[in-house]
Amino acid sequence: MTDKEIFEKVRGIIAEKLGIDEEEVTLDSSFVNDLKADSMDILDLVSGFEEEFDITIPDDKGRAFETVREAVAYLKTLI
């Protein structure tokens, strides 16, 4: 799976879970500053990533994501 394919799936999950337009989500978007996600939102996003990609993300890793790019890069290592 390419970085672009992972990003497109991640972007869709973020838009759905946060109730925003996909166009608002870029690789450089900060979950907290740009997308206004709180700690509960981030846990929900991580759960969505796990479900979509059929993987398990350790809690400490999931909470450490600051940008969409970091999440995509980490997911690529697990897929």
Backbone as JSON Lines, residues from 0, in Angstrom:
{"i":0,"aa":"M","n":[0.84,-1.18,0.0],"ca":[0.0,0.0,0.0],"c":[0.89,1.25,0.0]}
{"i":1,"aa":"T","n":[0.56,2.19,-0.86],"ca":[1.39,3.39,-0.97],"c":[1.04,4.41,0.12]}
{"i":2,"aa":"D","n":[1.94,5.37,0.3],"ca":[1.69,6.45,1.26],"c":[0.38,7.17,0.91]}
{"i":3,"aa":"K","n":[0.17,7.4,-0.38],"ca":[-1.04,8.11,-0.82],"c":[-2.29,7.32,-0.48]}
{"i":4,"aa":"E","n":[-2.26,6.01,-0.69],"ca":[-3.42,5.17,-0.38],"c":[-3.7,5.18,1.13]}
{"i":5,"aa":"I","n":[-2.64,5.1,1.92],"ca":[-2.8,5.15,3.38],"c":[-3.38,6.49,3.77]}
{"i":6,"aa":"F","n":[-2.83,7.57,3.23],"ca":[-3.31,8.91,3.55],"c":[-4.78,9.07,3.21]}
{"i":7,"aa":"E","n":[-5.19,8.59,2.05],"ca":[-6.59,8.75,1.64],"c":[-7.52,8.03,2.62]}
{"i":8,"aa":"K","n":[-7.15,6.85,3.07],"ca":[-7.96,6.13,4.05],"c":[-7.97,6.86,5.39]}
{"i":9,"aa":"V","n":[-6.8,7.31,5.82],"ca":[-6.68,8.03,7.09],"c":[-7.49,9.33,7.03]}
{"i":10,"aa":"R","n":[-7.39,10.03,5.92],"ca":[-8.12,11.28,5.73],"c":[-9.63,11.05,5.86]}
{"i":11,"aa":"G","n":[-10.11,9.98,5.26],"ca":[-11.54,9.66,5.34],"c":[-11.98,9.36,6.76]}
{"i":12,"aa":"I","n":[-11.16,8.61,7.49],"ca":[-11.47,8.29,8.89],"c":[-11.5,9.55,9.73]}
{"i":13,"aa":"I","n":[-10.5,10.41,9.55],"ca":[-10.44,11.65,10.33],"c":[-11.66,12.52,10.04]}
{"i":14,"aa":"A","n":[-11.99,12.68,8.77],"ca":[-13.14,13.52,8.39],"c":[-14.42,12.98,9.01]}
{"i":15,"aa":"E","n":[-14.59,11.67,8.93],"ca":[-15.81,11.06,9.47],"c":[-15.88,11.21,11.0]}
{"i":16,"aa":"K","n":[-14.81,10.86,11.67],"ca":[-14.8,10.87,13.15],"c":[-14.89,12.28,13.72]}
{"i":17,"aa":"L","n":[-14.28,13.27,13.03],"ca":[-14.27,14.64,13.55],"c":[-15.38,15.5,12.94]}
{"i":18,"aa":"G","n":[-16.11,14.94,11.98],"ca":[-17.21,15.69,11.37],"c":[-16.74,16.89,10.58]}
{"i":19,"aa":"I","n":[-15.64,16.72,9.82],"ca":[-15.1,17.82,9.01],"c":[-14.99,17.36,7.55]}
{"i":20,"aa":"D","n":[-14.75,18.31,6.66],"ca":[-14.55,17.98,5.24],"c":[-13.17,17.37,5.05]}
{"i":21,"aa":"E","n":[-13.07,16.4,4.16],"ca":[-11.78,15.77,3.88],"c":[-10.74,16.79,3.42]}
{"i":22,"aa":"E","n":[-11.19,17.84,2.73],"ca":[-10.26,18.85,2.22],"c":[-9.53,19.59,3.34]}
{"i":23,"aa":"E","n":[-10.09,19.55,4.55],"ca":[-9.46,20.22,5.69],"c":[-8.27,19.42,6.23]}
{"i":24,"aa":"V","n":[-8.18,18.16,5.82],"ca":[-7.14,17.26,6.35],"c":[-5.99,17.18,5.36]}
{"i":25,"aa":"T","n":[-4.8,17.62,5.78],"ca":[-3.59,17.49,4.97],"c":[-2.57,16.69,5.75]}
{"i":26,"aa":"L","n":[-1.51,16.3,5.09],"ca":[-0.46,15.56,5.78],"c":[0.14,16.38,6.92]}
{"i":27,"aa":"D","n":[0.18,17.68,6.76],"ca":[0.79,18.53,7.77],"c":[-0.19,19.02,8.84]}
{"i":28,"aa":"S","n":[-1.44,18.58,8.76],"ca":[-2.42,18.98,9.76],"c":[-2.04,18.45,11.14]}
{"i":29,"aa":"S","n":[-2.11,19.33,12.12],"ca":[-1.92,18.94,13.51],"c":[-3.27,18.47,14.04]}
{"i":30,"aa":"F","n":[-3.29,17.31,14.69],"ca":[-4.55,16.8,15.22],"c":[-5.18,17.79,16.2]}
{"i":31,"aa":"V","n":[-4.37,18.37,17.06],"ca":[-4.88,19.26,18.1],"c":[-5.07,20.69,17.59]}
{"i":32,"aa":"N","n":[-4.03,21.26,17.01],"ca":[-4.08,22.67,16.61],"c":[-4.93,22.94,15.38]}
{"i":33,"aa":"D","n":[-4.82,22.11,14.36],"ca":[-5.54,22.36,13.11],"c":[-6.91,21.68,13.06]}
{"i":34,"aa":"L","n":[-6.97,20.44,13.54],"ca":[-8.2,19.67,13.42],"c":[-9.05,19.71,14.69]}
{"i":35,"aa":"K","n":[-8.52,20.36,15.73],"ca":[-9.24,20.58,16.99],"c":[-9.66,19.27,17.68]}
{"i":36,"aa":"A","n":[-8.82,18.24,17.54],"ca":[-9.12,16.96,18.19],"c":[-8.65,17.01,19.65]}
{"i":37,"aa":"D","n":[-9.49,16.48,20.54],"ca":[-9.07,16.36,21.94],"c":[-8.58,14.93,22.18]}
{"i":38,"aa":"S","n":[-8.21,14.63,23.4],"ca":[-7.63,13.31,23.7],"c":[-8.61,12.18,23.4]}
{"i":39,"aa":"M","n":[-9.89,12.39,23.64],"ca":[-10.88,11.36,23.34],"c":[-11.03,11.17,21.83]}
{"i":40,"aa":"D","n":[-10.98,12.27,21.08],"ca":[-11.04,12.18,19.62],"c":[-9.87,11.37,19.09]}
{"i":41,"aa":"I","n":[-8.69,11.61,19.65],"ca":[-7.5,10.91,19.17],"c":[-7.62,9.41,19.44]}
{"i":42,"aa":"L","n":[-8.13,9.04,20.6],"ca":[-8.35,7.62,20.89],"c":[-9.34,7.01,19.9]}
{"i":43,"aa":"D","n":[-10.38,7.77,19.56],"ca":[-11.37,7.31,18.59],"c":[-10.74,7.16,17.2]}
{"i":44,"aa":"L","n":[-9.88,8.1,16.83],"ca":[-9.19,8.02,15.54],"c":[-8.28,6.8,15.49]}
{"i":45,"aa":"V","n":[-7.53,6.57,16.55],"ca":[-6.62,5.42,16.59],"c":[-7.43,4.13,16.45]}
{"i":46,"aa":"S","n":[-8.56,4.07,17.13],"ca":[-9.43,2.9,17.02],"c":[-9.9,2.71,15.57]}
{"i":47,"aa":"G","n":[-10.24,3.82,14.91],"ca":[-10.64,3.75,13.51],"c":[-9.52,3.27,12.61]}
{"i":48,"aa":"F","n":[-8.3,3.73,12.87],"ca":[-7.15,3.28,12.08],"c":[-6.93,1.77,12.28]}
{"i":49,"aa":"E","n":[-7.04,1.33,13.53],"ca":[-6.84,-0.09,13.83],"c":[-7.86,-0.95,13.09]}
{"i":50,"aa":"E","n":[-9.1,-0.49,13.11],"ca":[-10.17,-1.24,12.44],"c":[-9.98,-1.26,10.93]}
{"i":51,"aa":"E","n":[-9.68,-0.11,10.35],"ca":[-9.53,0.0,8.89],"c":[-8.37,-0.85,8.36]}
{"i":52,"aa":"F","n":[-7.26,-0.83,9.08],"ca":[-6.06,-1.51,8.6],"c":[-5.82,-2.87,9.25]}
{"i":53,"aa":"D","n":[-6.72,-3.28,10.16],"ca":[-6.62,-4.57,10.86],"c":[-5.26,-4.71,11.55]}
{"i":54,"aa":"I","n":[-4.96,-3.72,12.38],"ca":[-3.69,-3.67,13.11],"c":[-3.97,-3.29,14.56]}
{"i":55,"aa":"T","n":[-2.94,-3.36,15.39],"ca":[-3.03,-2.89,16.76],"c":[-1.97,-1.82,16.97]}
{"i":56,"aa":"I","n":[-2.38,-0.69,17.52],"ca":[-1.47,0.41,17.79],"c":[-1.37,0.55,19.31]}
{"i":57,"aa":"P","n":[-0.16,0.42,19.86],"ca":[0.0,0.59,21.31],"c":[-0.49,1.98,21.74]}
{"i":58,"aa":"D","n":[-1.12,2.06,22.91],"ca":[-1.68,3.32,23.39],"c":[-0.66,4.46,23.39]}
{"i":59,"aa":"D","n":[0.56,4.17,23.82],"ca":[1.56,5.24,23.88],"c":[1.9,5.78,22.5]}
{"i":60,"aa":"K","n":[1.89,4.91,21.49],"ca":[2.16,5.36,20.11],"c":[1.0,6.19,19.58]}
{"i":61,"aa":"G","n":[-0.21,5.73,19.8],"ca":[-1.39,6.44,19.3],"c":[-1.52,7.83,19.89]}
{"i":62,"aa":"R","n":[-1.21,7.98,21.16],"ca":[-1.31,9.29,21.81],"c":[-0.17,10.22,21.39]}
{"i":63,"aa":"A","n":[0.89,9.66,20.81],"ca":[2.06,10.47,20.44],"c":[1.92,11.13,19.07]}
{"i":64,"aa":"F","n":[0.94,10.72,18.27],"ca":[0.77,11.33,16.95],"c":[0.42,12.8,17.1]}
{"i":65,"aa":"E","n":[1.22,13.66,16.48],"ca":[0.92,15.1,16.5],"c":[0.35,15.56,15.17]}
{"i":66,"aa":"T","n":[0.83,14.95,14.07],"ca":[0.34,15.33,12.75],"c":[-0.16,14.11,11.99]}
{"i":67,"aa":"V","n":[-0.92,14.39,10.96],"ca":[-1.42,13.31,10.1],"c":[-0.23,12.59,9.45]}
{"i":68,"aa":"R","n":[0.8,13.33,9.08],"ca":[1.98,12.72,8.46],"c":[2.62,11.67,9.4]}
{"i":69,"aa":"E","n":[2.7,11.99,10.68],"ca":[3.27,11.04,11.65],"c":[2.43,9.77,11.73]}
{"i":70,"aa":"A","n":[1.12,9.93,11.72],"ca":[0.23,8.77,11.77],"c":[0.4,7.91,10.53]}
{"i":71,"aa":"V","n":[0.42,8.54,9.37],"ca":[0.58,7.8,8.11],"c":[1.91,7.05,8.09]}
{"i":72,"aa":"A","n":[2.98,7.71,8.5],"ca":[4.31,7.08,8.51],"c":[4.32,5.88,9.45]}
{"i":73,"aa":"Y","n":[3.71,6.02,10.62],"ca":[3.67,4.91,11.56],"c":[2.82,3.76,11.02]}
{"i":74,"aa":"L","n":[1.66,4.09,10.46],"ca":[0.8,3.04,9.91],"c":[1.51,2.27,8.81]}
{"i":75,"aa":"K","n":[2.29,2.97,8.0],"ca":[3.02,2.3,6.91],"c":[3.96,1.22,7.47]}
{"i":76,"aa":"T","n":[4.53,1.44,8.66],"ca":[5.44,0.45,9.25],"c":[4.69,-0.8,9.7]}
{"i":77,"aa":"L","n":[3.39,-0.69,9.92],"ca":[2.59,-1.82,10.43],"c":[1.86,-2.58,9.33]}
{"i":78,"aa":"I","n":[1.76,-1.98,8.16],"ca":[0.96,-2.6,7.09],"c":[1.84,-3.48,6.22]}
